[in-house]
Amino acid sequence: MSNLKACIFPETVPDASHFLPLVHVFQSLVYLQAIENDPSSAAEPGSLLQQFIDRNQLTFFSPAPLGDDRERFLALIADLYNRRDDYAGQLSALALMNLSDTGKKESRHSIISHLKGSHQPEQDSREMLLWQARLVLKLGELFDREQKEIYTQLAVLAQKQDNLLQELREESDTPFALTQGIHEISKDTDSMLFQRLAAWAQVYSLGQAPDTAHSNFFITSDPGVAGKIIDQWENSLPTSPSSVAIELPRYEQQKADRDIDPTQFPLLPNKRLQTLCTQLLTGEIDQEEVTSHTQAWYQELERQYPVDQYGRTRLTLYPFPDLSAKHLFKETFARNIQQGEQSAEELTGCVIGLLELHP
């Protein structure tokens, strides 16, 4: 498998701290979109994101495109954004909207009556689940963007405060309480995480899966997500997944887009890491091979990306060679949906990865 790719989940909007380390392992990273050609994923010309898109190292895929209902959905999202003070109430009402009456002014009563009179209950149920899942994913994106803005503002405030207090501080390693509090406040607390996971799993499982090169590897940066998958399956499989940890360069010291030159990154991932991932997927690997591949990579890693300049992050891979990705996500996060018969391509194994941004 020379064209190894990976999906990032449950995030749907690229984050440089996530995708930069992974370009050393995968030829392309794929972000699933709630809707096709999502304008929220558009990159500014010349930005770091756009340059990686131009290099085909970042791609987007919509498993369940809206087609003629796309504009209507975008209008609903705009309304959510403009009246974000009542997310929960709006989501409850919007979830009832049916997709077939595009452009029609509907009341809640007419919508419910239409649904009750449907002659395609299975199709309507699928469309309703997808409609709700898309809304949850878009709400999650709005949350991410707001959290990022807050984090950026707090980071600037904390830096200014540190500079001011440094002039008054006697030689001591003890931080001021206020400075420490600001950093604590800036930590992300996404209470919607598992709702987003369920929505992501619904869109992925009910939609058209990308080709197998995309659907074998799935990377998350949340330890709780990876832990839930491992806990769910380690006792129900013939053998527990044996993980492999890989050290990768971290780019935290180069925060601004202008400080990162995409030409410094390889167009193709490391061959040793590609071989290691391919063998993990098929289950045809032993500890000696793991050691051989990782040691060769670490020599190259230290030579090209010294730890004092780049830092380190860790990617831990958990192989499930006998479990398809659709089955894994459905049974872990979205048991309420009915899944049709899977194709032979979809029955291949998968690998779950945890990218530890702060190991």
C-alpha positions as CSV (number, residue, x, y, z in Angstrom):
1,M,0.0,0.0,0.0
2,S,2.1,2.9,-1.3
3,N,-0.6,5.5,-1.2
4,L,-1.4,5.3,2.5
5,K,-4.0,7.8,3.7
6,A,-5.8,8.5,7.0
7,C,-9.0,10.1,8.2
8,I,-8.9,12.6,11.1
9,F,-11.9,12.2,13.5
10,P,-14.1,13.6,14.9
11,E,-12.7,17.0,13.8
12,T,-13.9,18.2,10.5
13,V,-11.8,21.4,10.2
14,P,-8.0,21.1,9.7
15,D,-5.7,22.1,12.6
16,A,-2.0,22.6,11.8
17,S,-0.9,21.0,15.1
18,H,-2.7,17.8,14.1
19,F,-1.8,17.4,10.5
20,L,1.8,18.6,10.4
21,P,3.3,15.7,12.4
22,L,1.2,13.2,10.4
23,V,2.6,14.1,7.0
24,H,5.6,12.0,7.9
25,V,3.5,8.9,8.1
26,F,0.6,9.4,5.6
27,Q,0.7,10.6,2.0
28,S,-2.6,12.4,2.5
29,L,-4.9,13.3,5.4
30,V,-8.6,13.3,4.9
31,Y,-11.2,15.4,6.7
32,L,-14.8,14.3,6.4
33,Q,-17.3,17.1,5.8
34,A,-20.9,17.3,6.9
35,I,-21.7,18.9,3.5
36,E,-19.9,18.9,0.2
37,N,-17.8,21.8,-0.8
38,D,-18.2,23.3,2.7
39,P,-17.3,27.0,2.5
40,S,-16.1,26.9,6.2
41,S,-13.2,24.7,5.0
42,A,-12.0,27.2,2.4
43,A,-8.4,28.3,3.0
44,E,-7.0,31.7,2.5
45,P,-4.8,32.0,-0.6
46,G,-1.2,31.4,0.2
47,S,-2.0,30.1,3.7
48,L,-0.3,27.1,5.2
49,L,-3.5,25.1,4.8
50,Q,-3.9,26.1,1.1
51,Q,-0.4,25.1,0.3
52,F,-0.9,21.6,1.8
53,I,-4.2,21.3,-0.1
54,D,-2.3,22.3,-3.3
55,R,0.2,19.6,-2.6
56,N,-2.6,17.0,-2.2
57,Q,-1.5,16.3,1.4
58,L,-4.9,17.5,2.7
59,T,-8.2,16.5,1.1
60,F,-11.9,16.7,2.0
61,F,-14.6,14.1,1.5
62,S,-18.4,14.2,2.1
63,P,-19.8,10.7,2.6
64,A,-23.4,11.9,2.4
65,P,-23.7,14.9,0.0
66,L,-26.8,17.0,0.2
67,G,-27.1,17.8,-3.5
68,D,-30.1,20.1,-4.1
69,D,-30.6,20.6,-0.4
70,R,-27.1,22.1,0.2
71,E,-28.1,25.7,-0.1
72,R,-31.0,25.2,2.3
73,F,-28.7,23.6,4.8
74,L,-26.2,26.4,4.6
75,A,-29.0,28.9,5.3
76,L,-29.9,27.0,8.4
77,I,-26.3,27.0,9.6
78,A,-26.1,30.8,9.0
79,D,-29.2,31.1,11.1
80,L,-27.7,29.0,13.9
81,Y,-24.6,31.2,13.8
82,N,-26.5,34.4,14.0
83,R,-28.7,33.2,16.9
84,R,-26.2,31.0,18.7
85,D,-27.6,31.9,22.1
86,D,-30.3,29.2,21.6
87,Y,-28.3,26.3,20.0
88,A,-30.2,23.6,21.8
89,G,-33.7,24.9,21.1
90,Q,-32.9,25.6,17.4
91,L,-31.4,22.2,17.0
92,S,-34.5,20.5,18.3
93,A,-36.7,22.4,15.9
94,L,-34.4,22.2,12.9
95,A,-34.0,18.4,13.3
96,L,-37.7,18.0,12.2
97,M,-37.2,19.6,8.9
98,N,-37.6,17.3,5.9
99,L,-35.3,17.6,2.9
100,S,-37.8,17.2,0.1
101,D,-39.6,20.6,0.3
102,T,-36.7,22.8,-0.7
103,G,-37.5,26.5,-0.7
104,K,-41.0,26.0,0.9
105,K,-41.9,27.9,4.0
106,E,-42.8,25.3,6.6
107,S,-44.4,25.2,10.0
108,R,-43.6,22.6,12.5
109,H,-47.1,21.1,12.2
110,S,-46.8,20.7,8.4
111,I,-43.4,19.1,8.7
112,I,-44.6,16.5,11.2
113,S,-47.7,15.8,9.1
114,H,-45.6,15.3,6.1
115,L,-43.3,12.9,7.9
116,K,-46.3,10.9,9.3
117,G,-47.7,10.5,5.8
118,S,-44.4,9.3,4.3
119,H,-44.4,6.1,2.2
120,Q,-40.7,5.5,2.6
121,P,-40.1,5.2,6.4
122,E,-36.6,3.6,6.1
123,Q,-35.4,6.2,3.7
124,D,-36.9,9.0,5.8
125,S,-35.3,7.6,8.9
126,R,-31.9,7.6,7.2
127,E,-32.3,11.1,5.9
128,M,-33.5,12.3,9.3
129,L,-30.4,10.8,11.1
130,L,-28.1,12.3,8.5
131,W,-29.8,15.7,8.8
132,Q,-29.4,15.7,12.6
133,A,-25.8,14.4,12.4
134,R,-24.8,17.2,10.0
135,L,-26.3,19.8,12.3
136,V,-24.4,18.4,15.3
137,L,-21.1,18.4,13.3
138,K,-21.6,22.0,12.2
139,L,-22.4,23.0,15.8
140,G,-19.2,21.4,16.8
141,E,-17.3,23.4,14.2
142,L,-18.9,26.6,15.6
143,F,-17.7,25.6,19.0
144,D,-14.2,24.8,17.8
145,R,-13.9,28.2,16.2
146,E,-15.2,30.1,19.2
147,Q,-12.8,28.1,21.5
148,K,-9.9,28.9,19.2
149,E,-10.7,32.6,19.3
150,I,-10.9,32.5,23.1
151,Y,-7.7,30.6,23.4
152,T,-5.8,33.0,21.1
153,Q,-7.1,36.0,23.0
154,L,-6.2,34.5,26.4
155,A,-2.7,33.5,25.1
156,V,-2.0,37.1,24.1
157,L,-3.3,38.4,27.4
158,A,-1.2,35.8,29.3
159,Q,1.9,36.8,27.4
160,K,1.4,40.5,28.1
161,Q,0.8,39.7,31.7
162,D,3.9,37.5,32.0
163,N,6.1,40.3,30.4
164,L,4.7,42.8,32.9
165,L,5.1,40.6,35.9
166,Q,8.5,39.4,34.9
167,E,9.8,42.9,35.6
168,L,8.4,42.7,39.2
169,R,9.3,39.1,39.9
170,E,12.2,38.2,42.0
171,E,14.2,35.2,40.9
172,S,11.8,32.4,41.6
173,D,10.3,29.6,39.6
174,T,6.9,29.9,41.2
175,P,4.4,31.4,38.8
176,F,1.9,34.0,39.8
177,A,-1.5,32.6,40.6
178,L,-3.3,34.8,38.1
179,T,-1.0,33.7,35.2
180,Q,-1.5,30.1,36.1
181,G,-5.3,30.7,36.2
182,I,-5.4,32.1,32.7
183,H,-3.7,29.0,31.3
184,E,-6.1,26.8,33.2
185,I,-9.1,28.7,31.7
186,S,-7.7,28.3,28.2
187,K,-8.0,24.5,28.3
188,D,-10.6,23.1,25.9
189,T,-13.7,21.5,27.5
190,D,-15.9,20.1,24.8
191,S,-19.0,18.7,26.4
192,M,-20.3,17.9,23.0
193,L,-17.5,15.4,22.2
194,F,-19.5,12.2,22.3
195,Q,-22.5,13.7,20.5
196,R,-20.1,14.8,17.8
197,L,-18.6,11.3,17.7
198,A,-22.1,9.8,17.3
199,A,-22.8,12.3,14.5
200,W,-19.5,11.6,12.8
201,A,-20.1,7.8,13.0
202,Q,-23.6,8.3,11.5
203,V,-22.4,10.3,8.6
204,Y,-19.6,7.9,7.9
205,S,-21.6,4.7,8.3
206,L,-24.8,5.9,6.5
207,G,-22.9,7.6,3.7
208,Q,-20.8,6.4,0.9
209,A,-17.4,5.4,2.3
210,P,-14.3,6.7,0.6
211,D,-12.0,4.3,-1.1
212,T,-10.2,1.8,1.1
213,A,-6.9,3.8,1.0
214,H,-8.8,6.5,3.0
215,S,-10.9,4.2,5.3
216,N,-8.2,2.0,6.9
217,F,-6.5,4.5,9.2
218,F,-8.4,6.9,11.6
219,I,-6.5,9.4,13.8
220,T,-7.8,11.2,16.9
221,S,-6.0,13.6,19.2
222,D,-8.4,12.9,22.1
223,P,-7.2,10.2,24.6
224,G,-10.8,9.7,25.8
225,V,-12.0,8.8,22.3
226,A,-9.2,6.2,21.7
227,G,-9.7,4.8,25.2
228,K,-13.4,4.3,24.6
229,I,-12.7,2.3,21.4
230,I,-10.1,0.2,23.1
231,D,-12.3,-0.5,26.1
232,Q,-15.2,-1.4,23.8
233,W,-13.3,-4.0,21.8
234,E,-10.4,-5.4,23.8
235,N,-12.6,-8.0,25.6
236,S,-14.7,-8.9,22.6
237,L,-11.9,-9.7,20.1
238,P,-9.9,-13.0,19.9
239,T,-6.7,-11.0,20.7
240,S,-6.4,-7.5,22.1
241,P,-4.9,-5.0,19.8
242,S,-1.1,-4.6,20.3
243,S,-0.2,-1.0,20.0
244,V,2.8,0.5,18.3
245,A,4.1,4.0,19.4
246,I,6.0,6.3,16.9
247,E,7.7,9.5,17.9
248,L,7.1,12.4,15.5
249,P,8.3,16.0,15.2
250,R,6.1,18.6,16.9
251,Y,5.9,22.1,15.6
252,E,4.6,24.0,18.6
253,Q,7.5,26.5,18.6
254,Q,6.6,27.6,15.0
255,K,3.0,28.7,15.7
256,A,2.3,31.3,13.0
257,D,1.7,30.2,9.4
258,R,4.4,32.5,8.2
259,D,7.0,30.7,10.3
260,I,6.4,27.3,8.7
261,D,7.6,26.6,5.2
262,P,5.7,23.7,3.6
263,T,8.6,23.0,1.3
264,Q,10.5,21.8,4.4
265,F,8.1,18.9,4.6
266,P,8.4,15.7,2.5
267,L,6.1,15.3,-0.4
268,L,6.1,11.5,0.4
269,P,6.0,10.1,3.9
270,N,8.9,8.0,5.4
271,K,9.1,4.6,3.7
272,R,9.9,2.8,7.0
273,L,6.8,4.2,8.6
274,Q,4.7,3.4,5.6
275,T,5.8,-0.2,5.7
276,L,5.2,-0.4,9.4
277,C,1.6,0.9,9.0
278,T,0.9,-1.5,6.1
279,Q,2.1,-4.5,8.2
280,L,0.0,-3.3,11.1
281,L,-3.1,-3.3,9.0
282,T,-2.6,-6.8,7.7
283,G,-1.5,-8.2,11.1
284,E,1.7,-9.5,9.5
285,I,4.3,-8.0,11.8
286,D,6.4,-9.0,14.8
287,Q,8.3,-7.0,17.5
288,E,11.6,-7.3,15.7
289,E,10.2,-5.7,12.6
290,V,8.6,-2.9,14.7
291,T,12.0,-2.3,16.4
292,S,13.9,-2.3,13.1
293,H,11.5,0.2,11.4
294,T,11.2,2.6,14.4
295,Q,15.0,2.7,15.1
296,A,15.8,3.5,11.5
297,W,13.1,6.2,11.6
298,Y,14.4,7.7,14.9
299,Q,17.9,8.1,13.4
300,E,16.5,10.0,10.5
301,L,14.2,12.0,12.9
302,E,17.0,13.3,15.1
303,R,19.1,14.1,12.0
304,Q,16.5,16.1,10.2
305,Y,14.3,17.3,13.0
306,P,16.4,17.9,16.1
307,V,14.4,17.7,19.3
308,D,15.6,21.1,20.6
309,Q,14.1,22.8,17.5
310,Y,11.0,20.8,16.9
311,G,10.1,18.9,20.1
312,R,8.3,15.6,19.9
313,T,4.8,14.2,19.8
314,R,3.7,10.6,19.8
315,L,1.4,8.6,17.5
316,T,0.2,5.4,19.0
317,L,-1.5,3.0,16.5
318,Y,-3.9,0.2,17.5
319,P,-4.6,-2.3,14.8
320,F,-7.9,-4.1,14.3
321,P,-7.1,-6.3,11.3
322,D,-10.4,-8.3,11.5
323,L,-12.7,-5.4,12.2
324,S,-14.1,-3.1,9.5
325,A,-14.1,0.7,10.2
326,K,-17.8,1.1,9.6
327,H,-18.6,-1.7,12.0
328,L,-16.2,-0.4,14.6
329,F,-17.6,3.2,14.6
330,K,-21.2,2.1,14.4
331,E,-21.0,-0.3,17.4
332,T,-18.9,2.1,19.4
333,F,-20.7,5.4,18.9
334,A,-23.9,4.9,16.8
335,R,-25.7,1.7,17.7
336,N,-29.1,3.3,16.9
337,I,-28.6,3.2,13.1
338,Q,-29.3,0.2,10.8
339,Q,-26.4,-0.5,8.5
340,G,-26.9,-2.2,5.2
341,E,-24.7,-5.1,3.9
342,Q,-21.1,-4.0,3.5
343,S,-19.0,-4.5,0.3
344,A,-15.9,-6.7,0.3
345,E,-13.8,-3.5,0.3
346,E,-15.5,-2.3,3.5
347,L,-14.8,-5.5,5.3
348,T,-11.1,-5.0,5.5
349,G,-9.4,-4.2,8.8
350,C,-8.7,-0.8,10.3
351,V,-6.2,1.0,12.5
352,I,-7.1,3.6,15.2
353,G,-4.4,6.1,16.0
354,L,-4.0,8.5,19.0
355,L,-1.9,11.6,18.3
356,E,-0.7,12.9,21.7
357,L,0.0,16.5,21.1
358,H,1.4,16.9,24.7
359,P,3.0,13.5,25.5
